[in-house]
């Protein structure tokens, strides 16, 4: 299988501070997806990036896909306590008959009120 | 519309037993994937099925097997359970080349 590494593993921020998590692969990816998992919950799909250099925004969240399609980042501006959870990137390498989705190691975000 | 439903929600089994976990995808979704998530780690890919055909298998022993039915629902079977199989088992369904929708999972405890 393929490996997708995320850093940092943990991040504690004061409410109102920004937060960024990074996702890196040694191989070229077909796409990147981002998921959020609240404590005790299941992963919830946030967004998919497909194009080289793509940037997408969802309110306070900004997602980027690297030019070489080997890395990605998620940036949250002015964190809120509702942002608490673990953020996972997940990647596919589209091939005929297979497009399995592999998850990164995740970044657990704690927001201190 | 109902989301992805998994059953049972919780299960306690003894070492050596077998278990069957069930998943119903979102209506219209033909792809079903299974993941194992150990506490504090990311979901680990087990299987993907599409139109009843296995499309991928993760690095899991042959004790793990799955199938997909004509109505696209799926079962994950695990034989000869080990303590290390204790985990949250997640099922996800999707349309081709789209994001995955996960069920709430089955929490399996092996004692």
Interface residues (C-beta under 8 A of the other chain):
Chain A: X1 X31 X33 X35 X41 X42 X43 X44 X45 X46 X47 X48 X88 X90 X94 X97 X98 X99 X100 X101 X102 X103 X104 X105 X106
Chain B: X33 X35 X41 X42 X43 X44 X45 X48 X55 X56 X58 X59 X90 X92 X96 X97 X98 X99 X100 X101 X102 X103 X104 X105
